Structure formats: structure tokens, C-alpha cells
Amino acid sequence: MAWELDPLNVGTGLPLEGVRVLDFSRVLAGPLCAMIAGDLGADVIKIESPDGDPVRALAPPSFGDDATYYLAVNRHRRNVVADLRSPEDYARVAELVAQADAVVENFLPSQVRSLGIDRLRQDNPDCVWISITPAASGGPVADQPAFDLLAQARSGLMGVTGEPGGEPTKVGAPLADVVTGLYGAIGLLTGLFARLRGRPGRHFEAPLLECTMSALINQAQGYLSTGVNPRRLGNDHPSITPYGPVTTADGLLLVAVGTDGQYAKLVRALDDPALTSRTDWATNAARVASRAELSGVLDEIFSARPTDEWLEVLATSGVPHAPIFDVQGAFSQAQVRDGDFLGVMSTPAGDTTAMRTPLRIDGVRPDIRRGPRRQGEDTAEVLGR
């Protein structure tokens, strides 16, 4: 059984054209990893069990019969249903693995053994293998089912998210899964590059727990170097101020003053005696020490005018700032609305608007060539049955 490239993936000129990726993964992190490869031109085949990817039913919201959750990360792949417990299906999938340049999977270690996934990997030692795991293999929680929320809780991310003195709060988007999917994609691309350099067969593990902890960045390093446990600061930055929302006459505006020079520009733009008289706030260290007092002064100044007026005042000031949008507002801003980030994506229920890859290649953003497929829609074509 030959793995014939999907005609939609031939002649694209994209960097991964001709690369064959087999996707066993479910939910979000693994499918995101495979989708990134597909966005960049790879020919991806998704293998679903007869039960299907569980996120197909994670609704509302839905578009047709599929949850939009599923639609978000399952474009650019053909869809095949195969039961790895069936000897016939296992043999057919093994033929695909033998021809794959890369495989993405997120089976638990116990499932790897029971389904014979380790044998599939051994049969194609030249393949780049990406395992999305709950935590690094061999550890005490490596075989426990994990989800984005659990990773946010266990990683410490929720410990630094929320209001001072309030409860730990999850990030409003599945950041743990997204970071893990991105690390998986880094591993996949690195493995393909290694193959070109004569070092094939690399096995990359992207563990959800450790990938999420890596997103702590400065918060983690601050603790590791000083032993001081970071606390929740709401929208404030632990090391910089003013670096967060200020209250205007009709809402909020974000001011992100990252340097002393930018603070001096803010003082000039606001031209208020309450700031110009406080020369002791010229350095960031002094401002952080007086965070609450400075915040109160800024709120009093900014509350005198509505947000739109302040956006005009700050537009040419050199002070980093931004309106705070909800999701609708983010998609309505001119940068996104009038740009090429949004495109049309086909789905089983019809066309819908979707985000294209954020990457541009030589100034061009790749099109969405194919949207998500019905479960098993390509089984006959790919497996010949």
C-alpha cells in the first residue's frame, strides 16, 4: 500500500512539501503539532479510533456536527479510521508508519504497550517520532491522564495567575496544550533537519507538565535563583511598573512602560504635576517600590478622559500602550480585519472563517488548503477498503 501524496499538497512550494506525517493524536496539543506541519506543506494523515477524537463532541459551540474545538486544530490532513486492536487495521497502519517521515502521537505509556505503538516505532527507525506525554516518561505522574487545566494547576502557572490574595486562576485559553503543541512542532522540525544531516530516527518527547512549566520563564528563574516564591499580582508585572491596566473615564487602557526612557515619555505625554513633581520615580526600581502609590496617581490622571482620547494622546508619544479588547474586538481591529490572517476554511458543515497560520514565508501567508474532514472520510482512499 503506497502512501500517495494528496494532490492538494503537491506543487504548493511550501517548505515541507513532500514530507509525510502520520498523526495518531487526539484533543489539542498533538493535533496542533501536526496542523503546524500541515500548514507548512506536509502531507498529514490522521488516524482516529472508531470512537473518534473526543474533542469532536466538546461543545458548545458547534459548527454543524463538529465542535469548533475540533475544527480549530484539525485542518490540513486526511482522516482515516483504524482500530489498532484489529490485526488487519494494525497491519495497514504499520505500512503507513513505514513510509512516514514523522509520527505524532499522545498515547499514555500504558496504551503504547497495549496497542503495540512501540513496535510501530521500532519498525521504522528512520522516522522522526513525536510523543506528547502527560509528563516526562519514568516519573510518578507520567502515566496519569492529563489535560490543559491539570497541567496549569500542577505546573505553578495558576499559582501566578489571579488577583493578589485571590484564588489561583487558569489562563483563559488552553495555554498548556498550545505551548506543548509548539514544542512538539519544534521537535518535529528539528528531527526532519537532523535527517537531512544524516542523523535519522530521533524520538522527541514533549511532556505537558514540563512544557507548561517552561512557560513560567522569568517567574520560574526568579524562584530558582532566589528561593522567593512568586505571588499573584493580577495584571501587574513582578519586575516592572507601570506595566498593566489604568482606569480611564469609560474603561481600561493598557500601559506597558518597560524602560526608564519610556517612563520619561509617559510623564511628558501626560504633563500632569502629580507625575512631573515626582522625580524620585525616574527609575524602575523606585517605581516598583512605590507601585501602589504610582498606580493610584495614574488612575486619577487617566480617569479624567475616555479611552479613545487617551489613545490619541499616546499615539505618537513613544509610550507602549494598547486598548484591551475582548475576542470580538480583537478580530475587529484593522490589523486583523483588513489583513490576511483570516481565511476561508472548508468543513463538513460548509465554509467558515478561520485563522490562517501566523507565519509568513517570504512575505506571504500560506492559504488554508483543506479544512477538517469527517471521521473516516478518507479511509477507503488511504487504506484501500
LINPE-V7237 format. One record per helix or strand of 3 or more residues. SS is the DSSP state (hx for helix, st for strand). FROM is the first residue (numbers start at 0). TO is the last residue. If there is no record, write none. Layout:
# LINPE-V7237
ss->[SS:SS]
from->[FROM:FROM]
to->[TO:TO]
This chain:
# LINPE-V7237
ss->[hx:st:hx:st:hx:hx:st:hx:st:hx:hx:st:hx:hx:hx:st:hx:hx:st:st:hx:hx:hx:hx:hx:hx:st:hx:hx:st:st:hx]
from->[6:19:28:42:53:67:77:86:101:108:116:127:147:157:174:202:207:217:242:251:259:272:278:283:290:306:320:326:333:341:351:378]
to->[8:22:38:47:56:71:80:98:104:114:122:132:154:159:195:206:213:225:246:255:269:275:280:288:301:313:322:331:336:344:354:382]
